[in-house]
Amino acid sequence: MIWGYSWGWVDGCNNIKSLDELAAFEDGIVAKYEKEYKNLGGDGIYFQSVTEVGYDKIGDKTIAEAVTDLVNRAAARIFEMTPDLELQFGLHATSVKNRLEVIKQVDPRIRIVWENCGAFPFCYTPCNIKDFDNTVDFVKTVATLRGEGERFGAVTKGLVKLDWSRFEYADGPYAIGVASKAMKADRVRAKAKVWKYIQAYWLSYADKAQEMVRVMAEAKKGDLYVTPLIEDGMFEENIMFPAALMCELLWDPNTDIKELMPQVALRSYIDFA
C-alpha cells in the first residue's frame, strides 16, 4: 500500500508563478506526513511536485534545481521519523530531461518514478512511436542515473486517460468506485469508443511496449518497479485486452509477442472494444 499526496502543488503546476514559492511547502509536507500518514500503516508515500510542464524554468530558476532542493529537505526530515519508508518521487521528464545532472542529486534513498519519458508506451497515444529509439536511450540513462543501485521506477501509459477538460477534484472523503448501475453502463459505453482506438494501435505496436519493458528489465537486472496507468477506463467493470496485455508483459517480457497476444486474448475474462 503506497499512499500519495502532493509536494508543492494543489490543482496544477501552472499555478506556481515563482519557484521561490516552492520552499514554503516543506513544513506542510512534513507535517502532513506526521499527522496523517506516519501511523496509518502501509509501505510508503508516492508524491509529485512541480514537474508536469513542458518547460524547464520558471523565472530565472530551473524546475530541476528547485524541486531537488525541496524534495531532499522534506525527505530528510521524514526519513528521520521513518528511516525505512519507501518514498517515491513521481517525476515528469518533460521539465527535467535536459537537467539530469541536477536530478542526479536527488537523495538515493528516494525511488524516482519516471513519467512522460517520450514515445509509446510513455505517452497516452499508442500510435506515437516516432521518437521510440530516443526514448529507449533516455530510459537506459535514467535507469542508472544515480549508479547501478538506482532506485528506479516508471509509469507507462498508452491505455486510456481522464477527460481533463471535465475533471473535478473531489472535496473531502468519498467511496471510490461507488456509483449506480446505470451510470456505470453509460460510462462503459462511452469509454468503449476510446478503448477501440487504443486497441487498434496496441494490435499494431505491442512489440514496442514489449521492447521497452525488456530494456528496463535488462537495465535493472529484473529489479523493476513499473506502474501501467489506466485513467477512467472502467477497469472495475471489464478487463480490456490492451490493459491485460501490458500487465502480462510485466510478468513475461520474453515470450514472442505473436504468441503472447493470442494467449492473453483467449482468456475468458478479457473484453474487446
C-alpha positions, 0 to 999 in steps of 0.5 A: 500500500503506497499512499500519495499526496502532493509536494508543492502543488494543489490543482496544477503546476501552472499555478506556481508563478515563482519557484521561490514559492516552492520552499514554503511547502516543506513544513506542510509536507512534513507535517502532513506526513506526521499527522496523517500518514506516519501511523496509518500503516502501509509501505510508503508515500508516492508524491509529485511536485512541480514537474508536469510542464513542458518547460524547464524554468520558471523565472530565472530558476530551473524546475530541476534545481528547485524541486531537488532542493525541496524534495531532499529537505522534506525527505530528510526530515521524514526519513528521520521519523521513518528511516525505512519508508519507501518514498517515491518521487513521481517525476515528469521528464518533460521539465527535467530531461535536459537537467539530469545532472541536477536530478542526479542529486536527488537523495538515493534513498528516494525511488524516482518514478519516471513519467512522460519519458517520450514515445509509446508506451510513455505517452497516452497515444499508442500510435506515437512511436516516432521518437521510440529509439530516443526514448529507449536511450533516455530510459537506459540513462535514467535507469542508472542515473544515480549508479547501478543501485538506482532506485528506479521506477516508471509509469507507462501509459498508452491505455486510456486517460481522464477527460481533463477538460471535465475533471473535478477534484473531489472535496473531502472523503468519498467511496471510490468506485461507488456509483449506480448501475446505470451510470456505470453502463453509460460510462462503459459505453462511452469509454468503449469508443476510446478503448477501440482506438487504443486497441487498434494501435496496441494490435499494431505496436505491442512489440514496442511496449514489449521492447521497452519493458525488456530494456528496463528489465535488462537495465535493472537486472529484473529489479523493476518497479513499473506502474501501467496507468489506466485513467477512467477506463472502467477497469472495475467493470471489464478487463480490456485486452490492451490493459491485460496485455501490458500487465502480462508483459510485466510478468513475461517480457520474453515470450514472442509477442505473436504468441503472447497476444493470442494467449492473453486474448483467449482468456475468458475474462478479457473484453474487446472494444 
